[in-house]
Amino acid sequence: MNTAQKPALIPEDAFETGAPEGTLGAEEELWLADPETLKLAGGAQKILAAEPVDHFSGELIDCEIESNTGVHVDSSGVTGDLVARRRTLLGHAERLGRYLGTSGTHPIGDWREQEIIDKPHYQRLKRQLGWLIRRNNTFSLHVHYAVRGRQKAVYFFDRLREYVPLFLALSANSPFWQGEITDMHSTRTLIFSRSIHRAGLPEPLGSWEAYAKYVDFAQRSGVINSLSEIWWDVRPHPGLGTIELRAFDAQTNPSRSEALISLSAAVCDLLSEEYETGELRKIRPNREIEENKWSAQRYGMSGFVVDHDTHEPVETRRAVERLFMSLEGATSRDLSPLHPLLDEPTESVRQLELWRETGSVKEVAWDLVQRTRV
């Protein structure tokens, strides 16, 4: 069939269904490992065959499984779903003779040993992207925020790009790759969004028409078959009526996931207030945001970001503190879950500290398994 005859990928009622704004959902990607070697091992497809399709989904490789939450009004409800899904997966992992864990990358997993799952979507990506997609053994936390109105969704998209570096710095949890220390706090960012096109930091859209035109271009040309083949750090999800934040490394500790979900919701509440009051802010160019994203990828919370207004360097931690202060009064949500993000080191720091203490990347993998279980 001619690609021009395919049904449109964007629903006619996208972002205009009248659904409540500000509700939340999330997806968490986890990995399975062999108990003896602690290396990545398959089994996800067996779990998927035994579970409801709305709770879990396959993600590229048979050692990876994604848990999907329901829709909730606050972050605690979303986190409750994530924890419940983990309990279910732990039971399956035990029956399959596997360990369950999660982090932005697996410390010692070998991508060359992994099997691409037998789904048309992923087999197509295997043919299309080859080596690049096969080595994409990465794991993320995705957060959804419901938005009403197409142009408002575009404003969210354009503005949220500016926050990607801080989101990444706070969530960094992948300092190892294939058993090696990479000198990156987020190796996931290097492997995924720096090497695969249609991933990473997107350009600003400016209008709904620009987004629809791009989707039409990508579909008619045959480069995508679905919107899920656009992997930007911030992504409109017309089918759900949400803006999806995809900049986070997967978190081993669920309390950190809750904190990041709370942060996402509060920032989106802030942007909603800007839009509704007409106090629209400047949209930053990629070339500026990319400098800050690189710092977050490389140094996590220990680096500097550039202030977009003054062009002066600011300690990343100080920039996060400023962000948190700006959220006070801009949202009615409980901001107390955010405290651990500043009071505790990132999970990348924990991995590195354990590696320095033990000299063993395998011990790091074991710690991730233990903490995922807890």
C-alpha distance (Angstrom), angle and dihedral (degrees) to the residues before:
residue distance angle dihedral
M1 . . .
N2 3.79 . .
T3 3.81 112.1 .
A4 3.81 90.2 -130.7
Q5 3.81 89.5 64.2
K6 3.79 95.9 55.7
P7 3.81 117.9 112.9
A8 3.79 114.9 -93.2
L9 3.81 113.8 -91.6
I10 3.82 93.6 -142.7
P11 3.83 114.5 72.1
E12 3.80 115.4 -125.5
D13 3.81 91.0 -121.7
A14 3.81 95.8 46.5
F15 3.82 110.0 156.0
E16 3.83 89.3 -8.0
T17 3.80 103.4 84.1
G18 3.80 94.2 105.9
A19 3.80 91.6 -118.2
P20 3.83 115.8 155.2
E21 3.79 115.3 -84.5
G22 3.79 123.1 -127.7
T23 3.79 99.4 31.7
L24 3.78 115.1 139.2
G25 3.78 142.1 -141.0
A26 3.78 136.8 163.9
E27 3.78 145.7 -162.7
E28 3.78 123.8 -146.0
E29 3.80 124.1 -163.9
L30 3.80 117.3 -148.7
W31 3.81 135.6 178.3
L32 3.79 137.2 -134.8
A33 3.81 121.8 -138.3
D34 3.79 138.9 -170.0
P35 3.85 110.5 -105.5
E36 3.81 93.7 -136.7
T37 3.78 102.4 43.9
L38 3.84 98.3 21.0
K39 3.81 86.9 -139.8
L40 3.78 121.4 134.2
A41 3.81 113.8 -76.3
G42 3.81 134.8 -179.3
G43 3.78 130.9 -107.5
A44 3.80 106.6 110.0
Q45 3.80 94.6 111.2
K46 3.80 91.0 55.9
I47 3.79 89.9 52.6
L48 3.81 92.1 47.7
A49 3.79 90.7 53.3
A50 3.81 90.0 58.6
E51 3.82 100.8 43.8
P52 3.84 138.3 68.7
V53 3.79 112.2 -87.6
D54 3.81 92.2 -127.7
H55 3.82 93.7 58.6
F56 3.80 101.6 50.4
S57 3.78 139.3 16.8
G58 3.78 137.6 -173.7
E59 3.79 119.6 -104.0
L60 3.79 115.8 -160.9
I61 3.82 100.7 -76.1
D62 3.80 131.0 53.7
C63 3.81 92.6 -124.3
E64 3.82 91.1 59.6
I65 3.79 129.7 75.0
E66 3.78 130.9 176.8
S67 3.80 123.2 -144.7
N68 3.80 117.3 -152.1
T69 3.79 125.4 -155.8
G70 3.75 131.2 -147.6
V71 3.81 123.7 -112.4
H72 3.82 115.4 -78.3
V73 3.78 138.6 174.5
D74 3.81 94.3 -132.8
S75 3.79 141.4 27.7
S76 3.79 95.2 -107.7
G77 3.80 90.8 63.6
V78 3.80 91.3 50.0
T79 3.79 91.8 48.2
G80 3.79 90.5 48.1
D81 3.80 88.7 58.8
L82 3.81 92.0 47.5
V83 3.81 91.6 52.0
A84 3.80 92.1 46.7
R85 3.80 90.1 50.6
R86 3.81 90.0 50.7
R87 3.78 90.7 54.0
T88 3.79 89.7 52.9
L89 3.80 91.9 48.3
L90 3.80 92.1 48.0
G91 3.80 88.9 57.3
H92 3.79 91.8 50.2
A93 3.81 92.2 45.3
E94 3.79 91.5 53.6
R95 3.80 91.9 50.5
L96 3.81 91.0 48.8
G97 3.78 93.7 47.7
R98 3.80 93.1 -112.0
Y99 3.77 138.2 124.7
L100 3.81 120.5 -129.4
G101 3.78 122.2 -139.6
T102 3.77 143.5 148.4
S103 3.80 137.6 -152.2
G104 3.79 134.8 131.1
T105 3.80 90.8 -87.5
H106 3.80 130.4 2.9
P107 3.83 108.0 -107.1
I108 3.82 96.8 -134.7
G109 3.81 105.9 12.0
D110 3.80 116.2 130.0
W111 3.81 113.5 -140.2
R112 3.81 91.0 -157.3
E113 3.82 89.8 67.1
Q114 3.82 96.5 54.0
E115 3.80 128.4 103.2
I116 3.80 121.4 -136.0
I117 3.81 105.7 -130.5
D118 3.79 118.5 -108.6
K119 3.80 99.4 -106.2
P120 3.83 123.0 122.3
H121 3.82 91.7 -126.8
Y122 3.80 94.7 56.1
Q123 3.78 95.4 37.5
R124 3.81 87.4 55.0
L125 3.81 90.4 51.7
K126 3.79 89.3 48.9
R127 3.79 90.2 55.6
Q128 3.78 93.6 42.0
L129 3.82 101.7 43.1
G130 3.79 101.5 23.1
W131 3.80 114.8 176.9
L132 3.81 93.0 12.6
I133 3.80 94.8 59.7
R134 3.82 94.5 38.9
R135 3.80 91.8 58.7
N136 3.81 92.5 47.2
N137 3.81 95.4 108.6
T138 3.81 94.2 152.3
F139 3.80 133.9 134.9
S140 3.80 128.8 -151.1
L141 3.77 145.6 177.4
H142 3.81 113.7 -129.5
V143 3.82 122.2 -164.5
H144 3.82 125.2 -161.5
Y145 3.82 125.9 -156.1
A146 3.81 119.3 -173.0
V147 3.82 115.6 -125.8
R148 3.81 130.0 -171.8
G149 3.79 115.9 -146.2
R150 3.79 131.4 34.5
Q151 3.78 98.6 -121.8
K152 3.79 89.5 45.5
A153 3.80 89.3 53.4
V154 3.80 88.8 52.6
Y155 3.81 90.8 51.2
F156 3.80 89.4 51.8
F157 3.80 89.9 49.0
D158 3.80 94.1 50.4
R159 3.80 95.4 44.4
L160 3.80 97.8 42.8
R161 3.80 90.4 60.9
E162 3.81 88.2 73.5
Y163 3.82 91.1 59.7
V164 3.81 96.2 50.0
P165 3.84 94.3 94.5
L166 3.80 93.2 53.6
F167 3.81 92.0 44.8
L168 3.80 89.0 51.6
A169 3.81 94.6 46.1
L170 3.81 91.7 52.0
S171 3.80 93.6 47.4
A172 3.83 100.6 41.6
N173 3.81 107.6 142.7
S174 3.80 108.8 147.1
P175 3.81 116.1 78.5
F176 3.84 94.4 144.8
W177 3.80 135.2 66.1
Q178 3.80 127.2 -178.8
G179 3.82 90.9 -14.2
E180 3.80 94.9 -50.6
I181 3.78 132.8 108.7
T182 3.80 106.5 -120.6
D183 3.84 101.2 -166.2
M184 3.81 85.4 -119.8
H185 3.78 124.4 110.7
S186 3.81 88.4 -154.3
T187 3.78 110.5 36.2
R188 3.81 87.4 162.1
T189 3.80 87.9 70.9
L190 3.80 91.2 51.6
I191 3.81 94.6 48.5
F192 3.79 98.6 40.7
S193 3.77 115.8 24.7
R194 3.81 97.0 28.4
S195 3.80 96.6 52.1
I196 3.81 108.1 33.2
H197 3.78 120.8 70.4
R198 3.80 118.1 -126.1
A199 3.82 86.3 35.1
G200 3.78 132.3 97.7
L201 3.77 128.5 31.5
P202 3.82 111.9 -0.4
E203 3.77 126.0 -145.7
P204 3.82 115.8 -107.7
L205 3.79 114.1 -89.8
G206 3.80 103.0 -154.6
S207 3.80 94.5 -165.7
W208 3.79 142.4 28.3
E209 3.79 88.9 -118.7
A210 3.82 90.0 60.5
Y211 3.80 90.9 53.5
A212 3.81 93.5 46.7
K213 3.80 90.4 47.5
Y214 3.80 91.8 52.3
V215 3.81 92.5 49.1
D216 3.79 89.9 49.1
F217 3.80 90.3 50.0
A218 3.81 92.5 49.9
Q219 3.81 94.5 45.4
R220 3.81 98.5 43.1
S221 3.79 91.4 47.8
G222 3.80 89.7 52.6
V223 3.81 95.7 -122.4
I224 3.81 91.8 121.5
N225 3.79 133.1 30.7
S226 3.81 95.8 -173.7
L227 3.79 140.0 15.5
S228 3.82 88.2 -109.5
E229 3.82 86.8 75.4
I230 3.80 89.3 70.5
W231 3.81 104.6 83.6
W232 3.81 103.7 -178.4
D233 3.83 121.5 156.7
V234 3.80 86.2 -115.8
R235 3.79 116.6 30.7
P236 3.81 135.5 178.6
H237 3.80 111.0 -130.0
P238 3.82 103.8 -158.9
G239 3.81 93.3 178.5
L240 3.81 92.4 59.4
G241 3.79 97.3 29.5
T242 3.80 91.1 -123.9
I243 3.76 141.8 122.4
E244 3.80 107.8 -127.2
L245 3.81 120.9 -148.3
R246 3.80 109.4 -153.1
A247 3.82 103.2 167.2
F248 3.81 97.2 98.5
D249 3.79 126.9 102.8
A250 3.81 110.5 -133.6
Q251 3.81 110.8 -90.2
T252 3.79 122.0 -130.9
N253 3.81 92.8 -159.0
P254 3.84 112.0 61.2
S255 3.81 91.0 -149.5
R256 3.78 88.3 65.2
S257 3.79 89.6 50.0
E258 3.80 88.7 53.7
A259 3.80 90.2 49.7
L260 3.81 92.1 52.0
I261 3.81 91.7 46.7
S262 3.81 89.4 50.6
L263 3.79 90.5 48.8
S264 3.80 92.0 49.7
A265 3.79 91.4 50.9
A266 3.79 93.8 47.4
V267 3.81 93.3 49.1
C268 3.80 90.1 49.1
D269 3.81 89.7 49.6
L270 3.81 87.5 53.7
L271 3.80 91.4 51.8
S272 3.79 90.9 47.3
E273 3.81 89.7 55.7
E274 3.82 90.1 49.9
Y275 3.78 91.5 51.6
E276 3.80 97.3 44.1
T277 3.81 93.7 47.8
G278 3.79 92.8 45.8
E279 3.80 91.7 -120.9
L280 3.78 93.9 131.4
R281 3.79 117.6 -179.5
K282 3.78 131.4 -139.2
I283 3.81 116.2 -83.9
R284 3.81 110.9 -128.7
P285 3.81 123.2 -134.1
N286 3.79 120.7 -115.5
R287 3.79 93.4 -118.0
E288 3.82 90.2 65.7
I289 3.79 97.6 41.2
E290 3.81 91.8 47.8
E291 3.81 90.7 61.3
N292 3.78 89.9 57.7
K293 3.79 93.2 42.9
W294 3.79 90.3 54.3
S295 3.81 90.5 52.5
A296 3.81 90.4 50.5
Q297 3.79 91.8 48.3
R298 3.80 92.7 48.0
Y299 3.81 103.7 36.3
G300 3.80 107.1 16.2
M301 3.80 108.9 -157.6
S302 3.82 93.0 -15.5
G303 3.79 97.8 74.1
F304 3.78 139.0 70.9
V305 3.78 133.4 -100.3
V306 3.78 127.2 -157.8
D307 3.80 117.4 -113.1
H308 3.81 104.8 -124.8
D309 3.81 93.1 -145.2
T310 3.81 102.9 42.6
H311 3.83 97.8 25.1
E312 3.79 87.4 -136.5
P313 3.83 122.6 134.2
V314 3.80 115.4 -106.3
E315 3.78 126.4 -170.7
T316 3.79 107.5 -103.7
R317 3.78 91.0 -127.6
R318 3.80 90.4 53.6
A319 3.82 90.6 49.1
V320 3.80 89.6 53.3
E321 3.80 90.8 49.3
R322 3.81 89.3 52.9
L323 3.78 90.4 49.7
F324 3.80 91.9 51.7
M325 3.81 90.5 49.6
S326 3.81 90.7 51.6
L327 3.80 90.2 55.8
E328 3.80 93.9 58.8
G329 3.78 107.0 101.8
A330 3.81 92.6 8.1
T331 3.79 93.6 85.7
S332 3.79 137.4 32.7
R333 3.81 91.2 -145.7
D334 3.78 123.7 114.2
L335 3.80 106.1 -97.8
S336 3.80 95.8 -173.1
P337 3.84 92.5 98.1
L338 3.81 87.2 66.2
H339 3.82 93.5 67.1
P340 3.83 96.6 85.7
L341 3.79 89.9 57.4
L342 3.81 89.2 69.9
D343 3.81 100.4 24.3
E344 3.82 95.7 54.1
P345 3.82 132.7 46.9
T346 3.77 118.6 -105.3
E347 3.78 117.2 -96.1
S348 3.81 90.4 -108.9
V349 3.80 87.9 61.9
R350 3.79 90.4 50.5
Q351 3.80 90.8 52.1
L352 3.80 91.8 49.5
E353 3.80 93.7 46.4
L354 3.80 91.3 52.7
W355 3.79 91.1 47.6
R356 3.81 90.8 52.4
E357 3.81 90.8 48.9
T358 3.80 96.4 47.6
G359 3.80 105.1 22.2
S360 3.80 86.7 -138.3
V361 3.79 127.8 114.0
K362 3.80 87.7 -168.9
E363 3.80 88.7 61.8
V364 3.79 87.8 53.8
A365 3.81 89.9 54.3
W366 3.81 90.5 48.1
D367 3.81 90.8 51.7
L368 3.81 90.2 52.1
V369 3.80 90.0 52.3
Q370 3.80 92.0 49.3
R371 3.78 94.5 47.8
T372 3.81 93.4 45.6
R373 3.81 87.3 55.0
V374 3.80 93.1 49.8
